C-alpha cells in the first residue's frame, strides 16, 4: 500500500483595505491623552512598523478568516462541501464558546468536523502539525486551516502616563488580517519535517490578560486587557531555546538555509527580526518582510508572507520553503515544506 503524505495545496491572505499609519496612531494618542509626552517616532523606531490594517467596524475574526478561506477555495476551484476538516488557528476569537471554527464553517457553508488550535502566534504552525498527522494516518484528506486576527480592537487609547505606554507599546504595532492554508493528501511529501519547542517558565513575558476574571459575570463580564510585553523576558526565552528546534529539521533533510526559496519568519518587530536571523544564521535576503508595511499580523503572519511570496513569484511549485515560528509562551517551531 502506497504511503500517504501531506502537501500544502494553496494559500490565501485577506488584508483589510483600511490602514492606519504609525503617525496616525501617535496623533490619536496625543489627542486623547493631552498630558502624555510621547516623542514622535518612538513606535516606529522601536518596531519598524509604518502602518497596520484595520478591519471594518462590526467585522469579527471569523469574518476575516472566511474572507481568506473563500478566496482560497475559489482559487482551488473547490467548494466548502469538499473539505474534510476545518481548523481555526487564530489568536483572536469570536466567542469563548463555541470554537470559532464553527462560526467560520457556518459562514462558508461547510459541513465537515471542525475545531480550534491556539498557541499564540505559532497557532498556524501547530495546526499544520496536527493536519499533517491526520492526513498521513488517513483520518482526513483535505484540511482547511484558517485564522482571523483582529488585535487592533484591543489597542488602548487612554493611558495613565508614559509608564503605562511603555508597558503596552507593543499593542500599537499589531494589525488585522485573515489567512487560509489548504493541506491535502498526496503521493509525494509536501510537509517534509517539523520540530517544536517551548520555554513555558517564561509565559508571563508577553500576555493578553483578562481583567475582573473573578468578579460576578452577571454584573461585570471579564474584559480583555491590551497586549503587554516584557522584551527582556522574551529575549531570554529565545536565547534559552535549544537551537535544535531550528537546525534539526534542516539537518534531517541535509538542507541549509541557502536551499530555501524563502524563509517565512514570525515578525513582532523589525529590529528583533534581524537580530533573530543573525542569531540562527538565516540569510536576510531569504526573509519575506511584512512587519514594516503590514504590522504584526499575529498568527496570520507566516501564511500572509507565503501568500505574498507566491504572488510575487519568489516561490514556485517545487521550491523549498521554511516557516519559523516564534510566539509568546515562549514557544518556537520550524516547519519545512516543498511548495
C-alpha positions as CSV (number, residue, x, y, z in Angstrom):
1,X,0.0,0.0,0.0
2,X,1.4,3.4,-1.0
3,X,2.3,5.8,1.7
4,X,0.1,8.9,2.1
5,X,1.8,12.3,2.6
6,X,0.5,15.8,3.1
7,X,1.2,18.8,0.9
8,X,0.3,22.5,1.1
9,X,-2.1,22.8,-1.9
10,X,-2.7,26.5,-1.6
11,X,-2.6,29.7,0.5
12,X,-4.6,33.0,0.6
13,X,-4.5,36.1,2.6
14,X,-7.0,38.9,3.3
15,X,-5.7,42.3,4.4
16,X,-8.4,44.9,5.1
17,X,-8.2,47.9,2.8
18,X,-8.3,50.5,5.6
19,X,-4.9,51.2,7.1
20,X,-3.6,53.3,9.9
21,X,-0.1,54.7,9.8
22,X,2.1,54.9,12.8
23,X,1.9,58.7,12.6
24,X,-1.9,58.5,12.8
25,X,-1.7,56.3,15.8
26,X,0.5,58.9,17.5
27,X,-1.9,61.6,16.5
28,X,-4.8,59.7,18.1
29,X,-2.8,59.1,21.3
30,X,-1.9,62.7,21.5
31,X,-5.5,63.9,21.1
32,X,-6.9,61.5,23.7
33,X,-4.0,62.0,26.2
34,X,-3.2,65.7,26.3
35,X,-0.9,65.3,29.3
36,X,1.1,62.4,27.7
37,X,4.6,63.3,26.5
38,X,5.2,60.9,23.7
39,X,8.2,61.6,21.4
40,X,7.2,61.4,17.8
41,X,8.6,58.3,16.0
42,X,9.0,56.2,19.2
43,X,6.7,53.5,17.9
44,X,8.3,53.2,14.5
45,X,11.8,53.4,15.9
46,X,11.2,50.6,18.3
47,X,9.2,48.3,16.0
48,X,9.8,49.3,12.4
49,X,6.0,49.4,11.8
50,X,4.9,52.1,9.4
51,X,1.3,51.1,9.0
52,X,-1.2,48.4,10.0
53,X,-4.5,47.1,8.6
54,X,-7.8,47.9,10.4
55,X,-10.9,45.7,9.8
56,X,-14.2,47.5,9.1
57,X,-16.5,48.1,12.1
58,X,-18.5,45.1,13.0
59,X,-16.2,42.5,11.4
60,X,-15.2,39.6,13.6
61,X,-12.2,37.3,13.5
62,X,-14.4,34.7,11.8
63,X,-15.2,37.2,9.0
64,X,-11.5,37.8,8.3
65,X,-10.8,34.1,8.3
66,X,-13.8,33.4,6.0
67,X,-12.7,36.1,3.5
68,X,-9.3,34.4,3.1
69,X,-10.9,30.9,3.0
70,X,-13.3,31.9,0.3
71,X,-10.5,33.3,-1.8
72,X,-8.5,30.1,-1.4
73,X,-11.4,27.8,-2.2
74,X,-12.2,29.9,-5.4
75,X,-8.5,29.7,-6.4
76,X,-8.5,25.9,-5.9
77,X,-11.9,25.5,-7.7
78,X,-13.4,23.9,-4.6
79,X,-16.5,24.3,-2.5
80,X,-16.8,24.2,1.3
81,X,-18.5,20.8,1.0
82,X,-15.3,19.5,-0.4
83,X,-13.5,19.9,2.9
84,X,-12.9,17.0,5.3
85,X,-11.9,19.2,8.3
86,X,-11.7,22.9,9.2
87,X,-9.2,24.1,11.8
88,X,-9.3,27.6,13.1
89,X,-5.9,28.7,14.2
90,X,-6.2,32.4,15.2
91,X,-5.3,34.1,18.4
92,X,-8.4,36.3,18.4
93,X,-11.7,34.5,18.6
94,X,-15.3,35.4,18.2
95,X,-16.5,33.7,21.4
96,X,-15.3,31.8,24.4
97,X,-17.7,29.1,23.4
98,X,-18.2,27.5,20.9
99,X,-15.0,27.2,18.9
100,X,-14.6,29.9,16.3
101,X,-14.1,27.2,13.7
102,X,-17.8,26.6,13.9
103,X,-18.6,30.2,13.1
104,X,-16.2,30.2,10.1
105,X,-17.6,26.9,8.9
106,X,-21.2,28.2,9.1
107,X,-20.2,31.3,7.1
108,X,-18.6,29.2,4.4
109,X,-21.4,26.6,4.4
110,X,-19.1,23.7,5.4
111,X,-20.5,20.6,6.9
112,X,-17.2,18.9,8.0
113,X,-15.8,18.4,11.5
114,X,-14.1,21.5,13.0
115,X,-12.0,22.5,15.9
116,X,-9.7,25.3,17.1
117,X,-5.9,25.1,17.6
118,X,-4.5,28.0,19.7
119,X,-0.8,28.6,20.7
120,X,-0.4,32.4,20.3
121,X,1.5,33.3,17.1
122,X,2.5,29.7,16.5
123,X,-1.1,28.6,16.1
124,X,-1.0,28.1,12.3
125,X,2.3,26.1,12.5
126,X,0.8,23.9,15.2
127,X,-2.3,23.5,13.0
128,X,-0.1,22.3,10.1
129,X,1.5,19.8,12.5
130,X,-1.9,18.5,13.5
131,X,-3.4,18.5,10.0
132,X,-0.4,16.6,8.6
133,X,-0.7,13.9,11.3
134,X,-4.4,13.5,10.5
135,X,-3.7,13.3,6.8
136,X,-0.8,10.8,6.8
137,X,-2.8,8.5,9.1
138,X,-5.7,8.5,6.7
139,X,-8.2,10.3,9.0
140,X,-8.7,13.2,6.6
141,X,-7.7,14.0,3.1
142,X,-8.4,17.8,2.7
143,X,-7.9,20.1,5.6
144,X,-8.5,23.9,5.6
145,X,-6.5,25.8,8.2
146,X,-7.6,29.4,8.7
147,X,-7.3,32.3,11.1
148,X,-8.7,35.8,11.5
149,X,-6.7,38.3,13.6
150,X,-8.5,41.4,15.0
151,X,-5.9,42.7,17.5
152,X,-6.4,46.4,16.7
153,X,-9.7,46.1,18.6
154,X,-7.7,46.0,21.8
155,X,-5.5,49.0,21.3
156,X,-5.7,51.2,24.4
157,X,-6.3,54.8,23.6
158,X,-6.5,56.3,27.1
159,X,-3.3,56.0,29.2
160,X,-2.4,56.9,32.7
161,X,1.1,58.1,31.6
162,X,4.4,57.3,29.9
163,X,5.0,54.2,32.2
164,X,1.8,52.6,31.0
165,X,2.6,53.4,27.4
166,X,5.9,51.6,27.7
167,X,4.1,48.6,29.1
168,X,1.6,48.4,26.3
169,X,3.6,49.8,23.4
170,X,3.5,46.5,21.5
171,X,-0.2,46.8,21.3
172,X,0.2,49.7,18.8
173,X,2.2,47.5,16.3
174,X,-0.5,44.9,15.6
175,X,-2.6,44.6,12.5
176,X,-5.8,42.9,11.4
177,X,-5.7,40.1,8.8
178,X,-7.2,36.8,7.6
179,X,-5.3,33.9,6.2
180,X,-6.0,30.4,5.0
181,X,-4.0,27.3,4.0
182,X,-5.2,24.1,2.3
183,X,-3.5,20.8,3.1
184,X,-4.3,17.7,1.0
185,X,-3.3,14.1,0.9
186,X,-0.6,13.5,-1.8
187,X,1.6,10.7,-3.2
188,X,4.8,12.8,-2.7
189,X,5.8,14.5,0.5
190,X,4.9,18.2,0.8
191,X,5.3,18.8,4.5
192,X,8.9,17.5,4.8
193,X,9.5,17.9,8.5
194,X,8.9,20.0,11.6
195,X,10.0,20.5,15.2
196,X,8.6,22.5,18.1
197,X,9.9,23.6,21.5
198,X,8.7,25.6,24.5
199,X,10.2,27.6,27.4
200,X,6.9,27.8,29.4
201,X,8.5,29.1,32.6
202,X,8.6,32.5,30.7
203,X,4.9,32.5,29.9
204,X,4.3,35.9,31.6
205,X,6.8,37.8,29.3
206,X,4.0,38.6,26.8
207,X,0.4,38.4,27.8
208,X,-3.1,39.5,26.8
209,X,-4.9,39.1,30.2
210,X,-8.5,39.1,31.3
211,X,-9.5,41.8,33.8
212,X,-12.1,41.1,36.6
213,X,-11.9,37.4,35.9
214,X,-13.2,36.6,39.4
215,X,-15.9,39.2,39.5
216,X,-19.6,38.5,39.2
217,X,-20.2,37.7,35.5
218,X,-23.8,38.9,35.8
219,X,-22.6,42.4,36.5
220,X,-19.0,42.7,35.4
221,X,-18.0,40.4,32.5
222,X,-14.3,39.9,32.0
223,X,-12.6,42.5,29.8
224,X,-9.6,41.7,27.6
225,X,-6.6,43.8,28.5
226,X,-4.1,45.1,25.9
227,X,-1.0,43.2,24.9
228,X,1.8,43.8,27.4
229,X,5.4,42.7,26.6
230,X,8.5,42.3,28.7
231,X,11.0,42.5,25.9
232,X,13.9,41.3,28.1
233,X,11.9,38.3,29.2
234,X,11.1,37.4,25.6
235,X,14.7,37.7,24.6
236,X,15.7,35.4,27.4
237,X,13.1,32.9,26.2
238,X,14.6,32.9,22.7
239,X,18.2,32.6,24.0
240,X,17.2,29.7,26.3
241,X,15.6,27.8,23.4
242,X,17.6,24.9,22.1
243,X,18.8,25.9,18.6
244,X,18.0,22.3,17.6
245,X,14.4,23.4,17.0
246,X,15.7,25.5,14.1
247,X,18.6,23.4,12.9
248,X,17.4,19.8,13.3
249,X,14.6,19.9,10.7
250,X,17.1,21.1,8.2
251,X,19.9,18.7,9.2
252,X,17.5,15.8,8.9
253,X,16.9,16.7,5.3
254,X,20.5,17.6,4.5
255,X,19.5,21.2,3.9
256,X,20.8,24.7,4.8
257,X,19.0,28.0,4.9
258,X,20.5,28.7,1.5
259,X,18.4,25.9,-0.1
260,X,15.1,27.7,0.5
261,X,13.4,30.0,-1.9
262,X,12.1,32.0,1.1
263,X,12.1,31.7,4.9
264,X,8.9,32.9,6.5
265,X,9.7,34.1,10.0
266,X,7.2,35.5,12.5
267,X,7.7,39.2,12.9
268,X,6.9,41.2,16.1
269,X,9.4,44.0,15.3
270,X,11.9,44.7,12.6
271,X,15.0,45.0,14.9
272,X,14.0,41.8,16.6
273,X,13.6,40.0,13.3
274,X,17.1,40.9,12.1
275,X,18.6,40.1,15.5
276,X,17.0,36.6,15.4
277,X,18.0,35.9,11.8
278,X,21.6,36.7,12.7
279,X,21.3,34.6,15.8
280,X,20.3,31.4,13.9
281,X,22.0,32.1,10.6
282,X,19.0,32.9,8.3
283,X,20.2,35.0,5.3
284,X,18.4,38.3,5.3
285,X,17.7,38.1,1.5
286,X,15.6,34.9,2.1
287,X,13.2,36.6,4.5
288,X,9.8,37.9,3.5
289,X,9.5,41.2,5.4
290,X,5.9,42.2,6.3
291,X,6.3,44.0,9.6
292,X,7.0,47.4,8.2
293,X,4.0,47.8,5.9
294,X,1.6,45.4,7.4
295,X,2.4,45.4,11.2
296,X,2.4,42.4,13.5
297,X,-0.1,40.1,11.9
298,X,-0.1,37.7,14.9
299,X,-0.8,34.1,13.8
300,X,-1.6,35.2,10.3
301,X,2.0,36.5,9.8
302,X,3.5,33.4,8.2
303,X,0.7,32.4,5.8
304,X,0.4,36.1,4.7
305,X,4.2,36.0,4.0
306,X,3.8,32.8,2.0
307,X,0.9,34.2,0.0
308,X,2.9,37.4,-0.8
309,X,5.9,35.4,-1.8
310,X,3.8,33.1,-4.1
311,X,2.1,36.2,-5.7
312,X,5.5,37.9,-6.3
313,X,6.9,34.8,-7.9
314,X,9.5,34.3,-5.2
315,X,8.0,30.8,-4.6
316,X,7.1,28.4,-7.4
317,X,5.9,24.9,-7.3
318,X,8.7,22.5,-6.2
319,X,10.5,25.2,-4.2
320,X,11.5,24.6,-0.6
321,X,10.0,27.0,2.0
322,X,10.7,27.2,5.7
323,X,8.3,28.5,8.3
324,X,9.9,29.7,11.5
325,X,7.6,30.5,14.4
326,X,8.2,32.5,17.5
327,X,5.4,33.1,20.0
328,X,4.7,34.2,23.5
329,X,4.6,31.4,25.9
330,X,7.5,31.1,24.9
331,X,7.3,28.7,22.0
332,X,9.3,28.2,18.8
333,X,8.9,25.9,15.8
334,X,10.2,25.2,12.3
335,X,8.2,23.6,9.5
336,X,9.8,22.7,6.2
337,X,7.6,22.3,3.1
338,X,8.1,21.7,-0.6
339,X,5.7,24.1,-2.3
